[in-house]
Amino acid sequence: MKRLLAAGLVLLPLLGTGGFMAWKARAVAHELVDPPFYHPQPLARVQATYAELAAGGEGDPGGRWTSEDVQGLQLWRLHRRMPAPGVVLLLHGFGDDRWGTAPALRWFPNLDAAIFTYLRRDDALRAGGPAPPVTFGVRESENVVAIVHRLEAEGIPRNHILLMGRSLGASVGLMALADLEREGHGPLAGIVWEGAPASSRDFAERLVRGPKDRWWHFLAPAIGLLASRYAGHLGGYDPSATNLLRRVGSLRFQTPGLCFLATQDRLAPPPVQQAVATHFEHIQVIPVPTWHLHCSEVLGPTYAADIARATGVWYSSTRQGGR
């Protein structure tokens, strides 16, 4: 009896720890495929925002919106009033959609803009669901490649198309860029990115850790692994395909890049941003002492000025016929 009691006292903490890990892994996995904080905006509000952006102001010339279907995706395009040297494809982050990232087009007042929601999740949720699961860049990057191909088919040269992404949108953009460059049809005009998560596994672990390490966070790596595997099961994708450095591989990007490096970030590790940057033939890395998504707030007008300076060089090079 004493032995059984002693064994029970030993097993109880282990069972409790295992139960906690299973519960936490399941919760994080569901967050990865269906962000609980994401709620699509009513169409009336989306339309009002797009009308404001079309009207322009504060240094932005505005333009005219059109919409078209691209392989089941709804692509929105803002055509500037004056001929533009190219188009910027805006890629939204984790738990966001085309409405949330649309105001970023103001950072590119001289370019046409294109925007869409991955997997058309916003429309699915407005219709009452179920919505396609977030696949942490696997299917989303395929969407981006399809949109770039459509823009090319409409007569926009590849080296006139610019990608801009923050948070998961940065990872999606970099994954898509790797796939596009491996096609062997030349570089894009450029890519601007900020705060790319390293992988679904790494992101899951960092969600467990939160903004500050605690004593029980020695369990975070195991929970992150379990959560990413379960999320892959729920979303029907291979978690290893979300590994950004693995997707880049040994590729040397010919597309020029601008990286805003959030040096205090706990969700998008700075060493990964720096490692990705080393794969670019032409890259500018701007360190900012903050978390990702806050670089524009910390830098203020300098953020837009840095983008304008980089894109000015990229499109000037394109007009001259070289890079």
Secondary structure as UniProt FT lines:
FT   HELIX           2..33
FT   TURN            36..37
FT   HELIX           43..55
FT   TURN            58..59
FT   STRAND          64..70
FT   TURN            71..72
FT   STRAND          73..79
FT   STRAND          87..91
FT   TURN            94..95
FT   HELIX           98..101
FT   HELIX           102..107
FT   TURN            109..110
FT   STRAND          112..115
FT   HELIX           118..120
FT   HELIX           121..126
FT   TURN            127..128
FT   TURN            136..137
FT   HELIX           138..153
FT   TURN            154..155
FT   HELIX           158..160
FT   STRAND          161..166
FT   HELIX           168..182
FT   TURN            183..184
FT   STRAND          190..194
FT   HELIX           200..209
FT   TURN            210..211
FT   HELIX           215..219
FT   HELIX           220..235
FT   HELIX           239..242
FT   HELIX           244..248
FT   TURN            249..250
FT   STRAND          257..262
FT   TURN            263..264
FT   HELIX           270..277
FT   TURN            278..279
FT   STRAND          283..288
FT   TURN            292..293
FT   HELIX           295..299
FT   HELIX           301..319
FT   TURN            320..321
//
